[in-house]
């Protein structure tokens, strides 16, 4: 199975990086909302600009070139091959 097919399958079930880029969660009530929204349709809370993908990247090491999630000890990105800076 190709990576493109895997990503399509994930998206069909509501998962994957593209779905996460297009999704926000209301901090007040937990409603899942499209990333383009500024206010929660359930409770009226103002939404931050942060998407689920932004949150995920903040909590996991990601490639600076292609945003692929990395193992903590990665020296190279498994997707684009860039050499990673060791912290």
C-alpha positions as a Python dict, from the first residue, in 0.01 Angstrom:
ca = {
    (1, 'X'): (0, 0, 0),
    (2, 'X'): (142, 337, -97),
    (3, 'X'): (168, 627, 146),
    (4, 'X'): (-86, 823, -61),
    (5, 'X'): (-338, 539, -24),
    (6, 'X'): (-269, 511, 350),
    (7, 'X'): (-328, 886, 398),
    (8, 'X'): (-652, 865, 196),
    (9, 'X'): (-770, 574, 414),
    (10, 'X'): (-688, 768, 731),
    (11, 'X'): (-877, 1073, 605),
    (12, 'X'): (-1180, 862, 513),
    (13, 'X'): (-1204, 766, 881),
    (14, 'X'): (-1141, 1122, 1008),
    (15, 'X'): (-770, 1082, 1094),
    (16, 'X'): (-437, 1196, 955),
    (17, 'X'): (-234, 1516, 929),
    (18, 'X'): (-461, 1685, 673),
    (19, 'X'): (-767, 1631, 892),
    (20, 'X'): (-573, 1761, 1194),
    (21, 'X'): (-469, 2075, 999),
    (22, 'X'): (-836, 2149, 929),
    (23, 'X'): (-968, 2089, 1282),
    (24, 'X'): (-987, 2285, 1608),
    (25, 'X'): (-1130, 2182, 1944),
    (26, 'X'): (-1310, 2430, 2168),
    (27, 'X'): (-1117, 2467, 2494),
    (28, 'X'): (-1437, 2537, 2686),
    (29, 'X'): (-1679, 2264, 2571),
    (30, 'X'): (-1464, 2023, 2366),
    (31, 'X'): (-1666, 2060, 2044),
    (32, 'X'): (-1474, 1958, 1728),
    (33, 'X'): (-1487, 2244, 1477),
    (34, 'X'): (-1348, 2331, 1132),
    (35, 'X'): (-1022, 2528, 1150),
    (36, 'X'): (-1177, 2822, 964),
    (37, 'X'): (-1415, 2898, 1255),
    (38, 'X'): (-1341, 3182, 1496),
    (39, 'X'): (-1612, 3101, 1752),
    (40, 'X'): (-1755, 2774, 1884),
    (41, 'X'): (-2104, 2714, 1744),
    (42, 'X'): (-2208, 2531, 2064),
    (43, 'X'): (-2096, 2766, 2341),
    (44, 'X'): (-1985, 3084, 2162),
    (45, 'X'): (-1627, 3067, 2300),
    (46, 'X'): (-1365, 3252, 2094),
    (47, 'X'): (-1132, 2993, 1939),
    (48, 'X'): (-756, 3019, 1924),
    (49, 'X'): (-589, 2993, 1585),
    (50, 'X'): (-421, 2667, 1696),
    (51, 'X'): (-532, 2354, 1509),
    (52, 'X'): (-501, 1994, 1628),
    (53, 'X'): (-194, 1962, 1407),
    (54, 'X'): (-32, 2265, 1575),
    (55, 'X'): (-91, 2103, 1916),
    (56, 'X'): (47, 1771, 1795),
    (57, 'X'): (363, 1934, 1657),
    (58, 'X'): (418, 2116, 1985),
    (59, 'X'): (414, 1783, 2175),
    (60, 'X'): (616, 1568, 1931),
    (61, 'X'): (944, 1612, 1745),
    (62, 'X'): (873, 1688, 1378),
    (63, 'X'): (1089, 1744, 1070),
    (64, 'X'): (1144, 2117, 1009),
    (65, 'X'): (1111, 2062, 632),
    (66, 'X'): (809, 1833, 588),
    (67, 'X'): (642, 1809, 933),
    (68, 'X'): (683, 1430, 951),
    (69, 'X'): (670, 1306, 1310),
    (70, 'X'): (1012, 1180, 1418),
    (71, 'X'): (1144, 927, 1663),
    (72, 'X'): (1327, 1109, 1946),
    (73, 'X'): (1665, 972, 1836),
    (74, 'X'): (1627, 1036, 1459),
    (75, 'X'): (1930, 1167, 1274),
    (76, 'X'): (1751, 1193, 938),
    (77, 'X'): (1388, 1245, 843),
    (78, 'X'): (1243, 915, 718),
    (79, 'X'): (1020, 1102, 470),
    (80, 'X'): (1233, 1373, 307),
    (81, 'X'): (1583, 1257, 412),
    (82, 'X'): (1700, 1589, 555),
    (83, 'X'): (1978, 1564, 813),
    (84, 'X'): (1839, 1679, 1147),
    (85, 'X'): (2018, 1908, 1388),
    (86, 'X'): (2101, 1732, 1714),
    (87, 'X'): (1977, 1926, 2014),
}
